[in-house]
Amino acid sequence: MRFLADENFPAEAVFALRRAGHDVVWICETASGASDEAILAMAISDLRILLTFDKDFGELAWRSGFARSCGIILFRLPTPSAVSVGDALAARIAERDDWIGHFSVIEPGRVRMRELKI
């Protein structure tokens, strides 16, 4: 899958997803300090699923009419230890293959998904 990892997404998780064969662009490597609006625009233009811990993206996505050809995964999880964070987050992402076209929230014990409008 094609992901865009926000600056707050742990490096270990980015590397674990890449090892698992996913195409991951990390804001820290490509556009450090970019605004949330610019990050959403990048996800749309590159057809990527945004990975973030930032709750502000939910409102921005609905207000901007975020494209259904993309997706957002908001993690509302306690961050695991640095040693296990990459594998833990990559495992949660690998549990499903229907992230595209949804605003998703991963919380302890559940995943909530809402279809994007456009």
N, C-alpha and C positions, 0 to 999 in steps of 0.2 A: 504494500500500500504506500501511498504518497502522503507524507506528513510534513507539517511545518511546526516545529517546536518553539514555543515562546521562550523568552529569556529566562523565565522562572522555572522552566522544565529542566530537571537535573541532567547533567552531562552523562552520568552513568546510564540513565534511561535512554538517552539519545544513542549512545554507543551500543547498548543492548538491542535496540530496535534495528540498528544498522547491521549488527551481527546476524540478526534473524532474517535479513534480506530485504528490509523495508528501505524505501527511499526517504531519508529524513534530512530536511534543511533546518538548521538550528539558527535562530535569530542571533545568538551570541557570536556565531561565526560569520554571518552575512550582513546583518543590519543592526548591530548593537545600538540600543537607545531609540529604536524606531517607535513611533506612536502606535497606539492600539489600532487606530484607523488605517495606518500604513500596513500593519501586520495583517489585518483583515483583507486589505486590497491584495497583498502578496498571496494569501491563501486562495483568493478567488482567481487571480490571474494565472497561478500555477496549478490550479485544481488540486489543492492539498487539504488535508484534514488538520485543523489547528489543534495542537496539544497544549493545554495551559492549566495553571492553578489560579488564574485571574478571573474572578467572578464578573468583572466589568464587561467581558466579551459577550455575555448573554444578552444584555440590553443592547449593546452595539449591533449585534447580529440581527436582532429583531427589528431595530430601527432602520438599519441599512438595507434590509431585504437580502441578507446573505444568501448566496446562490446554493441551490440544492445539489449542485455538482460537487460541492465541497462538504465540509462538516466541521464540527467543533466538539472536542472532548474536554470537558472541564473536570478536573480531578478535585474531589472534596474528600481527600483521604489524609490521614496522618502520614507524614513523610516517613518512610521506613529508614533504617540506618543507611549510611552512605554505602556500605558494603552490599546491601541487598536492594537498593532502590531501583536500579536499572532493570534487573530481572523481574522484580515485583510489578513494576508498571508495564513492562513489555508483556508480561503474562496476562495482565488484565486486558490489554488491548487485543491480544491474540485470542481471547475468549469468544470474540464475535467478528463477523466480517461485514456487518451492515452499518458501519459508521458514516459512510457517505450519505449526504442528504439529511443529516440529523444534528441537532444540538443535544449532546449527551452529557450526563453528569454521572461520574463514577464516585460512589460513596461506599463506605464500609457495608458489605453485605448486599448491595444492590446497584443496578444501573438504571437510570431514568433516561428515556430518549423521547425527543419531541421532533417531529418532522419539520424541516425548514420549509418556508412558504414558497420560495421561488425556485 
